[in-house]
Each structure stands twice: as C-alpha cells, then as structure tokens.
Amino acid sequence: MSRELNGIVKAWELTVRKSATAKKRANSIFTPKSVANVDDEDEDDDDEQCSSSTLEVCHVEKIFTNGDFYTGQWLEKFPHGIGKYLWIDGCMYVGEWIQGFTMGKGRFSWPSGATYEGEFKTFYMDGKGTYIGSSGDTYKGSWVMNLKNGNGSESFPNGDFYDGEWKKGLQNGHGRYQWKNGNHYLGQWKNGLFHGNGTMMWQNGNRYDGCWEDGLPKGNGTFRRCDGSFYVGVWSKDPNEQSGTYYPSGSCDNHLEWNPQEVFNIELSDCKVCPCEDVSIYPSEKVLSMTVLEEDNKLKKHSLRRKGSKCKVKPRWSSVDGRLSNFSSEEGCNGFDVGRKSAFGELGGNSVQNWHKSPRLTIKAPKKQGETISKGHKNYELMLNLQLGIRHAVGRPAPSTSLDLKSSAFDPKEKVWTRFPAEGSKHTPPHPSCEFRWKDYCPAVFRALRKLFKVDPADYMISICGNDALRELSSPGKSGSFFYLTHDDRYMIKTMKKAEVKVFIKMLPAYYKHVRAFENTLVTKFFGLHCVKLTGAAQKKVRFVIMGNIFCSQYVIHRRFDLKGSTFGRNTDKPEADIEPTTTLKDLDLNFIFRLQKSWFQEFCRQVSRDCDFLEHERIMDYSMLVGLHFRETTPRGNVTPSGRNSGACTPSAFDDGGPRLSGVDVDHLIIDPSRWIQLGINMPARAEMALRKSNCETPQLVGEPTGELYDIIIFFGIIDILQDYDISKKLEHAYKSMHCDSTSISAVDPRLYSKRFREFIFRVFVEDT
C-alpha cells in the first residue's frame, strides 16, 4: 500500500508543478521556489484556483501560518481525496481524506521514526493496519479507536512474538506467545497476562496444561516433565494452597519426589511477557491548522446551508487521548463528523450525507446460556456423579489407542461397569454424593474418537470435571432430553432414551468409519457414551452422550437457526423484539441466504451430500442443520450495518486480496489454537443476504426472495440430531400428520425422501458468492 501511495503522491506533485493556471500556490517542501502564505489568499483566489465550481476537487499545496504543510486534493475548504499533511513537529499523514477527515487507507509517521500504515476512521487508527515502533516492534492486525483490538500479531525487539486476540491495547482472549529461546504459551489471556485455560511448553520438553490466573498457574493443572513423569493437582503460588499427586516415570534414574514450586521459581523465571511500546501521540490528537477558513460560526452556517442539513450539532468535548465523549446530536445526524472537533476546533456539521445506511437489523446483547448447577439444584448430585465417572473413565490406565479398531470394540456387549461407593474403594475416590454405578459403552471406540478429533485427555477432563460447574439449559429439547454445557462451552452433554442408545450403538461402526474417512464431516462429533445408575430404592438410570459444541468460539453468536427443510410447525412465533441471541429460530423464521466463497461452497456441497448419504444408509431422519451467525459490523447499541448491495461480485469488505479474511486479519495468522482454525462449518467468513417471503402465497414459502441487502458474517454450521431412526413410532406420526396436512411438509418422512428434501433445501439456503 505504501508503494501505491508514494506513486500517487509523486503524480500529484508532478501535476501541481506542471499546472500554470493556479495564481498563488505554496511551494512544495521538495523545491526551492518562493511560497505564498495561505493567509494572503482570499476567497476569490481559492475560487479561481479550484475552478469556478466550489464543488470541484483540485490539487493544491498550502503552507499554514503555524508552519504546517499540505499537498494534495482539495474540495472547497477541506482536504478531500489523496493528500499529505506535515505538522511542524515532524508528524506526517499521507493517504485518503473525505471532507477534512482522514478516512480510508493512509500512513501516519512520528518524528521518532514510528509509523502506522493501514485504515483510518475520522482521524483514528481504526480497521486493519500495521504499526512499527521506534524500537523496532511491529504490530499487524485490527485497531479500534487508536487501540489494538481484535486479532493481530506483534513481534517484539527482543525476538519474542505474539499472535492472537487483543482488547483495548492488551492481549485478551486466545493467543500464542513465542519466546526467542523456543518456549511458548498457547491459551487464554486477560489484560496482557495468561488467564484461563492454557498450555506452556518449554524448549526442554516440559509442559504445563491447565488453569492460569494473572500470569501464573492457578487451579487445576498438569505438569509433564520431559522424562515422562507428571504432576496432577491444584496449583497455587502459595505452597499452602498447592495440592496434588506426583507420578514418577518408569525409569529407575528419576527422582521419586518433586516439588511443584519449581515451576514458579525456576521454569517460569524466563517466561516474562515483553511490554508493548506506547504510542507517543495519537493521530486523533493532531489538530489541523485551518486558518485559511473563515471564522468558525460563518463556516458552520455556510456548510449547513450548502448541504441542506437540518441537524443541529451540540457541543462535543475531546478527552485527553483525543477520543470524543459527551457527543450527541438530534436524530438525523449520521455521526460521520465524530472527531471533527479534535481536528478543526469548533467546526461542526455533517460533511457527507448518507455515509451509513440506516440499519435494518438489530440484535440484543448476548447472555450466558443456561443455569449453573450449584449446590441445592435438583441435578447437583447427578452432575457430581457424571464428573466422577468421566474422571475415572478418561484417567484410568489404558493401552495405547490405535485408530485401527477390531470389530469386537463395537460389540454392544462391550461395556464396563464401575461401582462408586460414597466412602471410596480401591479404584474410586470418596465423594459427597450417594452411591452409584457407572457404565462406559464401547470405551475403546470413544477413546479412538477423541484421539481422531484431536481432543487432549487432560483438557477434556478439565473442561468437564474441573472446579467449574456445568450449566443446564433452560428447557428440555423436543424429545424430552436435557442438555448441559461445560463452563468453557466446548462440550454439550445430552441425556438419552434407551432407544436412542440402541440406535447409536448400532450405527457406531458406520459412524466411526465415516468420520475417519471425511475430516470435514458436518455430523455431530461424539466423545463418550455413558450411564449413571443410582442405587437404592430409586434404581434410576440416566444415559447421556458427550458431544462437541459447534458454537464454542471467541465470536458471539448473534443468530441461530435449526433448519430441516419442512414447514409444518417450523416457526417460533416470536416477534423480532423478543428474539434473543440464544433463541433457536426455525425454517419459517429464516430471513437470510448464506453466500460462501467458491472453494468453501464446493466443499460444502460435497460434504453435505456425503453426510446425507451416510444418514440415509443408516435409516436416520429428522436431523437438521444448526446454523450460527456472528455479524461483524455491529454497533454498541446492537445495530447491524449492511456491507452494501449485492452487485454480483464479492465486496472487499468480505474478502480482501482474493482470500477469506476473519475480522480483518489474514487467515494465515490464525494458528494460535487448532479449535479456532477456519474449517468447514467453523469460523468461516461469509456473507448473509437478507431475504423476504411473499405474503400472498397459499403455502408457506421456505426460502424468501433475495433483497440484495448484504451483511458480513462469521458462520458456524453442523448437522445435529442424527440418532432418530425411522421406527414404528415415526411411521405412525407420518400417517397421522399426513391426514391433516401436506405429507411433504412434515419432518417424519422416509429417510430417502427426507435426505432428498433436506439437500434441496440446504442448497437453496447456501449459495456460491460469485
């Protein structure tokens, strides 16, 4: 981009030098000619220089009374187009202007040698950009109002490197930090420190997996030494709070005891995070010298009268760092002049009309889904039993898992029962719950599935069995099953009926073969199938399956849809004002068409067909496509800004430089966490086009007519509810509903017809973005 700007700047200067029609022009800083002071120019001079029409863009060079210099395109009283502004203190901006605003792509440089090259919005570094500090550190990524915010990477002068998420100028969210010596941290951050779940890996082969707080291990975690020994327990900088168990390796030359405080005192001593360089002065704090303009009050009236604007601008005040606060305007002002005061003193008014379209879509603030199961909850003991069983099932010794399983591993009789008395036993710990029995179905198969899906056993146990409680979703599903979420949203636990367990066990060999053959399969990922049997008079059995949650992401899910391709009962009957981000909408609520990039769309079509063939062969029906949307352009009030009108081509806002982008960051940089890689159905950049149904149709219209209104989104999708076969109950349901409505509009149909209808519908909802 700098090469393009340099070329454009040279072209302007050449044009200005060759132009003989302008009467009084300031000399270029690159030539020794005499300079006419801006204050000596009157309105007639300006009008003659900029042609007879005041709305014509012209090329100028101006030196202001305070010594500032501007060269470039000019419209009436403001820089407009491409231009260069040099302040007397040595700061310089070269790039795009709109009616006096730095707006678009540009480069800002400081006297210290630091530079920022990227996007600007009303004098703020905002969008995608690269900052190179005076000491040599380099940040490349997203900015919001002068601060690093979003995804980005930074290389530090000492050789360290960070790649991940930022918030208000500090590392916050998921991120990877690489030290020059080869150590690296991969996990969650908060305010520039390790905080949450994360993994520290040392060059010598040692490794810590677990919880962090304020940059140090805190809570459940596992430290593995390079010699094969490991320590599992609760971590704390305070030795009195530290508790756990050390497991030495089988080698005879290893120590049988080890002090976990060595991690704090020795291992982490060389793992300090390098501080980020502070920006000396923000571009939004730099004031433009506009003495060429008439007094402010006269210009305000002229600007408002010329533009025909009716909005009344109220006083605005600039904060210390140049941000605008206490800004308000009557309805009708579009907010484009935010930042004008810091640049032009008291100059106000809208410079460009209709800069943003009025949003047609509004979303509510997201809420944490589900109710935390705390002591006193009716299912508190069940949760304790479940966590105890998972810890035992995953943590017990087992032979090295091979992905080539014998047929006996899939035998329905392949079950392992374990008794958990309250006082504990030789193989189970004491616990505060009542006595129960635990059953693992086909344990070798699910161990292989977890390995196939790249699930680390320690992370799996921490997510489900850590100190944090599960969350129960507010209402059971249509089948009467209850759903639980882990604290980190990675896994969903669903209770099952005995008939569903039988269907699952029967299809398990084909399921395993399918997911092993197709890495990008969209069908639900299963990690375990278990049963808790309470002893005593109740003899209650609770069967449940552990699944992956496709909505586990750093992105907020603003809209979610459950799509089947049927119309009977497929709406939520909720007005727009009552729709929450956690509301699951259905087929007749769908008001979008999803546009995928060509390569992703082709892979999507292939995989949907493969998955439907598999489900059809297994006589499965009533499954659905679960879709989640994250809208990229949202305001703090929840308004979603359209990215533009559909013109038959992919807009740069969705895909820059011919490749997919994610929140303004190059896809190549999303390597900090495998779960956040862009995969089919996970973290995919796309566009959603608003669609409207015809209201005069006799039968409900499944897919509305496209309107051309486009939104940049991150989309998530997968095929769920794949354990319902076409048994006698579904056949009776089909016969009964067929007598009351169109048989093609109901969910309970033959698997072959269901698969055909599902594909046809999905391929109308998902289209190629050409």
C-alpha positions in Angstrom: 0.0 0.0 0.0 2.9 2.4 0.8 4.3 1.9 -2.8 0.9 2.8 -4.2 0.7 6.0 -2.0 4.2 7.1 -2.9 3.4 6.7 -6.6 0.2 8.7 -6.2 1.9 11.5 -4.2 4.6 11.8 -6.9 1.9 12.0 -9.5 0.1 14.9 -7.7 3.3 16.8 -7.2 4.1 16.5 -10.9 0.6 17.6 -11.8 0.8 20.6 -9.5 4.2 21.7 -10.8 3.0 21.5 -14.4 -0.2 23.4 -13.8 0.2 27.0 -14.8 -3.4 28.1 -14.2 -3.3 28.4 -10.4 -2.3 32.0 -9.4 -0.9 31.7 -5.9 0.3 28.4 -4.7 2.5 27.4 -1.8 5.9 25.9 -2.7 6.4 22.2 -2.3 8.7 21.2 0.5 10.8 19.5 -2.0 11.5 22.6 -4.2 13.3 25.9 -3.5 10.6 28.2 -5.0 9.0 31.1 -3.1 5.9 30.5 -1.0 2.7 32.5 -0.9 1.3 32.5 2.6 -2.2 31.0 3.0 -3.4 34.0 5.0 -2.8 36.2 1.9 -5.2 34.3 -0.2 -8.8 35.4 -0.3 -12.0 33.6 -1.4 -11.6 34.8 -5.0 -8.2 33.3 -5.1 -9.4 30.0 -3.8 -12.3 30.0 -6.2 -10.0 30.7 -9.2 -7.5 28.1 -8.1 -10.2 25.4 -7.6 -12.1 26.3 -10.8 -15.4 28.2 -11.0 -17.4 25.5 -9.2 -16.7 25.2 -5.4 -17.6 21.5 -5.5 -14.7 20.6 -7.9 -11.8 18.7 -6.5 -8.5 20.3 -7.3 -4.8 19.9 -6.5 -3.2 22.4 -4.1 -0.1 23.0 -2.0 -0.6 25.1 1.2 1.6 26.3 4.0 -0.3 27.5 7.0 0.7 30.3 9.4 1.9 27.9 12.1 4.3 26.2 9.6 2.1 23.1 8.8 2.1 22.0 5.2 -0.5 20.2 3.0 -0.3 19.0 -0.6 -2.9 17.0 -2.4 -6.5 17.1 -3.4 -8.8 19.8 -2.0 -12.6 20.3 -2.1 -13.9 23.8 -1.0 -12.4 24.3 2.4 -11.1 20.8 3.2 -8.6 18.2 2.1 -10.6 15.7 0.1 -9.2 12.8 -1.9 -5.5 11.8 -1.6 -3.2 14.2 0.3 -0.2 14.7 2.5 -0.2 16.8 5.7 3.0 17.6 7.5 2.9 19.0 11.0 5.6 21.4 12.3 6.6 18.9 14.9 7.5 16.3 12.3 4.4 14.1 12.3 3.0 13.4 8.8 -0.1 11.8 7.3 -0.2 10.6 3.7 -3.4 9.0 2.5 -7.1 9.3 1.9 -9.3 12.2 3.0 -13.0 12.8 3.0 -14.1 16.4 3.6 -11.3 17.1 6.0 -11.3 13.6 7.7 -8.5 11.0 7.5 -10.8 8.3 6.2 -9.7 5.2 4.4 -6.2 3.9 3.9 -3.2 6.0 4.8 0.2 6.2 6.6 1.0 8.2 9.7 4.6 8.7 10.8 6.1 10.1 14.0 9.4 12.1 14.5 10.7 9.2 16.5 10.6 7.0 13.3 7.5 5.1 14.3 4.9 4.5 11.5 1.3 3.3 11.2 0.1 2.1 7.8 -3.5 1.0 7.4 -7.1 2.1 7.8 -8.3 5.3 9.4 -11.8 6.5 10.5 -12.2 10.1 11.4 -8.6 10.6 12.5 -8.4 7.4 14.5 -6.4 4.3 13.6 -9.3 2.0 13.1 -9.5 -1.1 11.0 -6.6 -3.2 9.7 -3.2 -1.7 10.0 0.5 -2.2 10.8 2.3 -0.2 13.5 6.2 -0.2 13.5 7.5 1.3 16.7 10.7 3.3 17.1 12.3 0.5 19.0 11.5 -2.0 16.2 8.5 -3.8 17.5 5.8 -4.5 14.8 2.1 -5.0 15.3 -0.1 -6.1 12.4 -3.8 -6.6 12.8 -7.0 -4.9 13.9 -7.5 -1.5 15.6 -10.4 0.3 17.2 -10.1 4.0 18.0 -6.3 4.0 18.2 -6.0 0.8 20.2 -5.2 -2.8 19.2 -8.5 -4.6 19.3 -9.4 -7.8 17.6 -7.0 -10.3 16.0 -3.4 -9.3 15.5 0.2 -10.3 15.8 3.2 -8.5 17.3 6.9 -9.1 17.0 9.0 -7.6 19.8 12.5 -6.1 19.6 13.9 -8.9 21.8 12.8 -11.6 19.4 9.5 -12.6 21.1 6.3 -12.9 19.1 2.6 -12.9 19.9 -0.3 -13.9 17.7 -3.9 -13.8 18.9 -6.6 -11.6 20.2 -6.4 -8.1 21.7 -8.7 -5.8 23.6 -8.0 -2.1 24.4 -4.4 -2.4 23.5 -3.6 -5.6 25.5 -3.6 -9.3 24.8 -7.0 -10.5 25.7 -8.7 -13.8 24.6 -7.0 -16.6 22.8 -3.4 -16.1 21.9 0.1 -17.7 21.4 3.3 -16.2 22.7 6.6 -17.4 21.4 9.8 -16.5 23.3 13.1 -16.2 21.5 14.5 -19.2 23.4 11.8 -21.5 22.0 9.4 -21.6 24.9 5.8 -20.8 24.0 2.4 -20.3 25.6 -0.9 -21.2 23.9 -4.2 -20.4 25.6 -6.3 -17.6 27.1 -5.2 -14.1 28.1 -6.7 -11.2 30.1 -5.3 -7.7 30.3 -1.9 -8.8 28.9 -1.4 -11.8 31.2 -2.1 -15.6 31.0 -5.6 -16.1 32.4 -7.9 -19.0 31.9 -7.1 -22.4 30.3 -3.7 -22.5 28.6 -0.6 -24.6 27.8 3.0 -23.6 28.4 5.6 -25.6 26.5 9.3 -25.3 27.3 12.1 -26.0 24.8 13.5 -28.7 27.1 10.3 -30.7 26.6 8.5 -29.9 29.9 4.8 -28.8 29.6 2.0 -27.4 31.8 -1.6 -27.8 30.8 -4.3 -26.2 33.0 -5.7 -23.0 34.5 -3.9 -19.7 34.9 -4.6 -16.5 36.8 -2.7 -13.2 36.5 0.2 -14.9 34.6 0.7 -17.9 36.9 -0.7 -21.4 37.2 -3.8 -21.3 39.4 -6.4 -24.1 39.8 -6.5 -27.5 38.2 -3.5 -28.4 36.0 -1.0 -31.0 34.9 2.8 -30.5 34.6 4.5 -33.1 32.4 8.3 -33.4 32.6 10.4 -34.4 29.6 11.4 -37.6 31.4 7.8 -38.9 31.4 6.9 -38.1 35.0 4.0 -35.8 35.6 2.2 -33.9 38.5 -1.6 -33.5 38.6 -3.4 -31.3 41.1 -4.5 -27.9 42.2 -1.8 -25.2 41.6 -1.0 -22.0 43.5 1.9 -19.7 44.1 1.2 -20.2 47.8 2.6 -23.6 48.8 -0.1 -24.0 51.4 -2.8 -24.0 48.7 -0.9 -26.4 46.5 -2.2 -29.9 46.4 -1.8 -32.8 44.0 -0.1 -36.1 43.1 3.3 -36.7 41.5 3.7 -39.7 39.2 7.3 -40.6 38.5 8.2 -42.2 35.2 9.2 -45.9 35.0 12.9 -45.0 34.5 14.9 -46.0 37.6 17.1 -42.9 37.4 14.3 -40.5 38.1 13.5 -38.9 41.4 10.6 -40.3 43.3 9.7 -36.9 44.7 9.4 -33.5 43.0 8.4 -30.0 44.4 5.8 -28.3 42.1 7.0 -24.9 43.4 10.0 -25.4 41.0 7.6 -24.4 38.2 7.1 -20.9 39.8 10.6 -20.4 40.9 12.6 -21.9 38.0 10.6 -22.9 35.0 8.6 -19.6 34.7 11.6 -17.3 35.5 12.4 -16.9 31.8 8.8 -16.6 30.6 8.2 -12.9 31.0 5.9 -11.2 28.5 7.5 -8.2 26.8 5.6 -5.0 27.2 4.1 -3.2 24.1 5.5 0.1 23.1 3.2 3.1 23.8 2.2 5.4 21.0 3.6 8.8 21.8 0.7 10.8 20.4 -2.4 9.5 18.7 -3.3 10.8 15.2 -6.7 11.9 16.5 -4.9 14.3 18.9 -3.2 16.2 16.0 -5.0 19.4 15.2 -5.1 20.7 11.6 -4.3 24.3 11.1 -7.3 25.7 9.2 -6.6 29.5 9.3 -7.5 29.6 5.6 -11.1 29.1 6.6 -13.4 32.0 7.6 -14.4 32.3 11.3 -16.0 29.1 12.6 -19.5 30.4 13.0 -19.7 31.7 9.5 -18.4 28.5 8.1 -20.8 26.4 10.1 -23.8 28.3 8.7 -22.3 28.0 5.1 -21.7 24.3 5.5 -25.1 23.5 6.8 -26.8 25.8 4.2 -24.8 24.3 1.4 -25.5 20.7 2.4 -29.2 21.4 3.2 -28.7 19.7 6.6 -31.3 20.1 9.3 -29.4 18.6 12.1 -28.3 20.8 15.0 -24.8 19.9 16.3 -24.4 20.1 20.1 -21.1 20.8 21.7 -18.6 18.0 21.9 -15.6 17.7 24.1 -12.3 15.8 23.4 -10.8 13.6 26.1 -7.0 13.6 26.8 -6.3 10.8 24.3 -8.2 12.5 21.6 -11.4 10.4 21.8 -14.7 12.1 21.6 -17.0 12.0 24.6 -20.4 13.6 25.5 -21.2 13.7 21.8 -24.9 13.9 21.0 -26.9 15.1 18.0 -30.6 15.2 17.2 -32.0 12.4 15.1 -31.0 12.9 11.5 -27.2 13.4 12.1 -25.4 10.4 10.9 -22.5 10.6 13.3 -19.9 11.0 10.5 -18.3 14.1 12.0 -17.1 12.3 15.1 -13.6 13.6 15.6 -14.1 16.8 13.8 -13.6 18.9 16.9 -10.2 17.5 17.7 -9.2 18.3 14.2 -10.9 21.7 13.4 -11.6 23.3 16.8 -15.3 24.2 16.9 -16.1 23.4 13.3 -19.2 21.2 13.1 -21.8 19.8 10.7 -22.1 16.7 8.5 -19.6 16.6 5.7 -21.1 13.7 3.7 -24.7 12.7 3.6 -25.9 9.2 3.9 -22.5 7.8 4.8 -24.0 4.8 6.5 -27.3 3.2 5.7 -29.8 3.1 8.5 -29.6 -0.4 9.9 -32.4 -2.8 9.3 -31.3 -5.5 11.7 -30.9 -5.1 15.5 -29.5 -7.7 17.9 -29.7 -7.8 21.7 -26.8 -8.1 24.0 -25.8 -11.8 24.4 -26.3 -13.5 27.7 -24.6 -16.6 29.2 -26.7 -19.6 28.2 -28.1 -21.9 30.9 -28.3 -22.1 34.7 -25.3 -23.0 36.7 -25.8 -26.3 38.6 -24.9 -25.2 42.2 -25.5 -27.0 45.5 -29.2 -27.3 46.1 -30.0 -27.8 42.4 -32.1 -30.8 41.7 -29.4 -32.3 39.4 -26.4 -31.3 41.6 -25.7 -34.9 42.7 -26.2 -36.2 39.1 -23.6 -33.7 38.0 -21.1 -34.8 40.7 -21.7 -38.4 39.6 -21.1 -37.6 36.0 -17.9 -35.7 36.7 -16.6 -38.5 38.9 -17.3 -41.1 36.3 -15.7 -39.1 33.5 -12.6 -38.5 35.5 -12.3 -42.2 36.2 -13.1 -43.3 32.6 -10.6 -41.0 30.9 -7.9 -41.0 33.6 -7.6 -44.8 34.1 -4.6 -46.5 32.5 -5.3 -47.9 29.1 -3.2 -49.4 26.3 -2.0 -47.0 23.5 -5.0 -46.3 21.4 -4.9 -47.3 17.7 -7.2 -45.9 15.2 -7.5 -49.4 13.6 -10.1 -51.0 15.8 -11.2 -54.6 15.9 -14.8 -55.4 15.3 -15.1 -56.6 18.9 -14.6 -53.0 20.1 -18.0 -52.2 18.6 -19.9 -55.1 20.2 -23.0 -53.8 22.0 -22.0 -56.0 24.9 -18.7 -54.1 25.2 -19.5 -52.3 28.4 -17.5 -51.5 31.6 -19.3 -51.2 35.0 -17.8 -49.4 37.9 -19.2 -49.1 41.5 -18.7 -45.7 43.2 -19.4 -46.1 47.0 -19.6 -42.8 48.9 -16.7 -43.9 51.2 -14.5 -44.8 48.2 -12.9 -48.0 47.1 -9.6 -49.4 45.8 -10.3 -47.8 42.4 -12.6 -44.9 43.2 -12.2 -41.9 45.4 -14.6 -41.0 48.3 -17.2 -38.4 47.3 -20.1 -36.4 48.9 -22.8 -37.9 46.7 -24.8 -41.0 47.1 -23.5 -44.4 45.9 -24.0 -45.0 42.2 -22.8 -47.3 39.4 -21.2 -46.1 36.3 -21.3 -47.6 32.8 -19.0 -46.9 29.8 -20.2 -48.0 26.4 -17.6 -49.2 23.9 -14.8 -47.4 25.8 -12.1 -48.3 23.2 -14.1 -46.8 20.4 -14.7 -43.4 22.1 -11.0 -43.3 23.2 -10.2 -43.6 19.5 -12.8 -41.0 18.5 -11.3 -38.5 21.0 -7.9 -39.2 19.5 -9.3 -38.9 16.0 -10.9 -35.5 16.8 -7.6 -34.3 18.4 -9.0 -34.0 22.0 -6.3 -33.9 24.6 -7.4 -36.1 27.6 -6.2 -33.6 30.2 -8.1 -30.7 28.5 -11.2 -32.9 28.2 -11.2 -33.7 32.0 -10.5 -30.1 32.9 -13.5 -28.9 30.8 -15.9 -31.4 32.2 -14.5 -32.3 35.6 -12.7 -29.1 36.7 -13.7 -26.8 39.6 -16.3 -25.1 37.4 -19.9 -26.5 37.4 -21.9 -27.5 34.4 -24.8 -25.3 33.1 -28.2 -26.7 32.4 -30.1 -25.2 29.5 -33.4 -23.6 30.5 -35.7 -26.1 28.8 -35.5 -29.7 27.6 -35.5 -30.5 23.9 -38.5 -31.7 21.9 -37.6 -35.3 22.7 -37.6 -34.5 26.5 -33.8 -34.7 26.7 -31.9 -32.3 29.0 -28.8 -30.5 27.8 -25.8 -29.4 29.8 -22.9 -27.2 28.8 -19.4 -27.2 30.2 -18.1 -23.9 31.7 -15.9 -23.2 28.6 -18.8 -24.1 26.2 -16.6 -26.7 24.5 -18.8 -29.7 25.2 -22.5 -30.4 25.4 -24.0 -33.3 27.4 -27.3 -34.6 26.4 -29.5 -37.2 28.3 -30.7 -40.0 26.1 -33.5 -42.5 25.9 -32.7 -46.2 25.8 -34.0 -46.4 22.2 -31.6 -43.7 21.2 -28.7 -45.5 22.8 -29.6 -48.6 20.9 -29.7 -46.7 17.6 -26.3 -45.1 18.4 -24.6 -48.4 19.3 -26.0 -50.0 16.1 -24.7 -47.2 13.8 -21.4 -46.7 15.7 -19.2 -48.8 13.3 -20.5 -46.9 10.3 -20.2 -43.6 12.1 -16.6 -44.3 13.1 -15.8 -45.3 9.5 -17.5 -42.1 8.1 -15.8 -39.6 10.4 -12.4 -41.2 9.9 -12.8 -41.0 6.1 -14.0 -37.4 6.0 -12.2 -35.0 8.2 -14.6 -32.1 7.3 -17.7 -34.1 8.1 -20.6 -31.9 9.4 -22.2 -34.6 11.5 -22.1 -34.2 15.3 -18.8 -35.2 16.9 -19.3 -37.6 19.8 -16.8 -38.1 22.6 -18.4 -40.5 25.0 -21.5 -42.6 25.8 -22.2 -43.3 29.5 -24.8 -44.3 32.0 -25.3 -43.4 35.7 -27.4 -45.9 37.8 -28.4 -44.7 41.2 -28.5 -47.5 43.8 -31.2 -47.9 46.5 -35.0 -47.9 46.0 -35.0 -45.5 43.0 -32.8 -47.6 40.7 -32.9 -44.7 38.3 -30.8 -44.8 35.2 -29.6 -41.7 33.3 -27.9 -42.3 29.9 -26.1 -39.5 28.3 -23.8 -38.7 25.4 -21.0 -36.1 25.3 -20.8 -34.0 22.0 -18.9 -31.1 20.6 -20.5 -27.7 20.7 -20.1 -26.1 17.2 -20.9 -22.7 18.8 -17.8 -22.8 21.0 -15.9 -19.7 19.7 -14.5 -16.4 20.7 -17.2 -14.9 18.5 -20.6 -14.1 19.9 -23.4 -16.0 18.2 -26.0 -13.3 17.3 -28.5 -15.5 15.5 -29.0 -19.3 15.5 -31.2 -21.4 13.2 -32.3 -25.1 13.2 -33.1 -26.0 9.6 -34.8 -29.1 8.3 -36.5 -28.2 5.1 -40.0 -28.8 6.4 -42.8 -26.2 7.1 -45.2 -27.9 9.5 -44.7 -26.3 12.9 -41.4 -24.9 11.8 -41.5 -21.4 13.3 -41.1 -19.9 16.8 -44.0 -17.4 16.7 -41.8 -14.7 18.3 -41.7 -11.1 17.2 -38.4 -9.6 16.3 -38.2 -7.7 19.6 -38.4 -10.9 21.6 -35.6 -12.7 19.8 -32.6 -13.3 22.0 -29.1 -14.4 20.7 -29.9 -17.7 22.4 -33.2 -18.2 20.7 -33.2 -21.1 18.2 -35.1 -20.0 15.1 -36.6 -22.4 12.6 -37.2 -22.8 8.9 -40.0 -20.3 8.6 -38.1 -17.8 10.7 -35.1 -17.8 8.3 -34.7 -14.5 6.6 -31.2 -14.9 5.1 -29.4 -16.6 2.2 -25.8 -17.5 3.1 -23.2 -16.8 0.5 -19.9 -18.9 0.7 -16.7 -18.3 -1.2 -16.4 -20.6 -4.2 -13.9 -23.1 -2.8 -15.8 -23.4 0.5 -19.1 -23.7 -1.3 -17.9 -26.6 -3.4 -16.5 -28.4 -0.4 -19.8 -27.7 1.5 -21.9 -29.3 -1.3 -19.7 -32.4 -1.5 -19.7 -32.9 2.3 -23.4 -32.4 2.8 -24.0 -35.0 0.1 -21.6 -37.4 1.8 -23.2 -36.9 5.2 -26.7 -37.3 3.9 -25.8 -40.5 2.0 -24.4 -41.9 5.3 -27.5 -40.9 7.3 -29.8 -42.2 4.6 -28.0 -45.6 4.5 -28.4 -45.8 8.3 -32.1 -45.1 8.1 -31.8 -41.9 10.0 -34.2 -39.0 9.6 -35.4 -35.8 11.4 -31.9 -34.4 11.5 -31.3 -30.7 11.0 -28.6 -28.2 10.0 -27.8 -26.0 13.0 -26.5 -22.6 11.9 -25.0 -19.8 14.0 -24.2 -16.3 12.7 -21.8 -13.6 14.1 -22.4 -10.2 12.5 -19.1 -8.4 12.1 -20.3 -4.9 11.7 -22.3 -4.2 14.9 -22.6 -1.0 17.0 -22.7 -0.9 20.8 -26.4 -0.4 20.6 -26.9 -3.7 18.7 -27.5 -2.2 15.2 -26.0 -4.3 12.4 -24.6 -2.3 9.5 -25.1 -3.7 6.0 -21.9 -4.2 4.0 -23.6 -3.0 0.8 -25.9 -4.1 -2.0 -25.4 -7.2 -4.0 -23.8 -6.4 -7.3 -22.9 -9.9 -8.4 -19.4 -9.7 -7.1 -17.8 -10.3 -3.7 -17.1 -7.0 -1.9 -13.7 -6.2 -0.5 -15.2 -6.0 3.0 -15.9 -9.7 2.9 -12.8 -10.9 1.1 -9.7 -8.8 0.6 -6.9 -9.7 -1.8 -8.7 -12.7 -3.1 -8.7 -14.7 0.1 -11.0 -15.0 3.1 -10.5 -12.7 6.0 -11.6 -13.1 9.6 -12.4 -9.9 11.5 -9.8 -8.1 9.4 -7.0 -10.5 10.0 -5.2 -12.6 7.4 -6.3 -16.2 7.7 -2.6 -17.3 7.7 -2.3 -15.8 11.2 -5.0 -17.9 12.8 -2.7 -20.6 14.1 -2.9 -19.9 17.8 -5.5 -22.6 18.6 -6.5 -25.6 16.4 -10.1 -25.2 17.6 -10.1 -21.7 16.0 -8.8 -22.6 12.6 -11.2 -21.9 9.7 -12.7 -25.2 8.9 -15.8 -26.2 7.0 -18.6 -25.0 9.4 -16.2 -23.4 11.9 -15.1 -19.7 11.9 -16.0 -19.3 8.2 -16.1 -15.8 6.7 -19.2 -15.4 4.6 -22.0 -13.0 3.7 -25.6 -13.2 4.6 -28.2 -11.7 2.2 -31.5 -10.5 3.6 -34.4 -12.5 2.1 -38.1 -11.7 2.3 -41.0 -14.2 1.8 -44.1 -13.3 -0.3 -47.0 -12.8 1.9 -49.7 -13.8 -0.7 -48.5 -17.4 -1.1 -51.1 -20.1 -0.3 -48.4 -22.4 1.1 -45.6 -21.1 3.3 -42.5 -20.1 1.3 -39.4 -21.9 2.6 -36.8 -19.6 1.2 -37.5 -15.9 0.7 -36.6 -13.7 -2.3 -33.1 -12.1 -2.0 -33.2 -8.4 -1.4 -29.5 -7.6 -2.2 -29.0 -6.3 1.4 -25.7 -7.9 2.5 -24.1 -8.4 5.8 -20.5 -9.6 6.6 -20.7 -12.6 8.9 -18.7 -15.4 10.6 -20.8 -18.5 10.1 -20.9 -21.8 12.0 -22.9 -24.9 11.0 -23.3 -28.6 11.5 -25.7 -31.5 11.2 -27.3 -32.4 14.5 -29.9 -34.8 16.0 -28.7 -37.8 14.0 -29.9 -40.5 16.4 -33.6 -40.8 15.2 -34.3 -43.7 13.0 -37.5 -44.3 11.0 -39.1 -46.7 13.5 -42.7 -47.6 14.0 -43.4 -44.5 16.1 -42.2 -42.2 13.3 -44.2 -44.1 10.7 -47.3 -43.7 12.8 -46.5 -40.0 13.3 -46.2 -39.7 9.5 -49.5 -41.4 8.9 -51.3 -39.2 11.4 -49.9 -35.9 10.3 -50.5 -36.8 6.6 -54.2 -36.9 7.3 -54.2 -33.3 8.5 -51.6 -31.6 6.3 -49.4 -32.0 3.2 -47.2 -35.0 3.8 -44.2 -33.3 2.2 -44.3 -30.5 4.8 -43.8 -32.7 7.9 -40.5 -33.9 9.4 -41.4 -37.5 9.9 -40.9 -39.0 6.4 -39.0 -41.9 4.9 -35.1 -41.4 5.2 -34.7 -41.4 1.5 -37.3 -38.6 0.9 -36.0 -36.8 4.0 -32.4 -36.8 2.6 -33.6 -35.6 -0.8 -35.7 -32.8 0.6 -33.0 -31.7 3.1 -30.4 -31.4 0.4 -32.6 -29.4 -2.0 -33.5 -27.0 0.8 -30.0 -26.6 2.1 -28.5 -25.9 -1.4 -31.1 -23.1 -1.8 -30.2 -21.5 1.5 -26.4 -21.8 1.0 -25.2 -20.5 -2.4 -21.9 -19.6 -4.0 -20.8 -16.0 -3.6 -19.8 -15.2 -7.2 
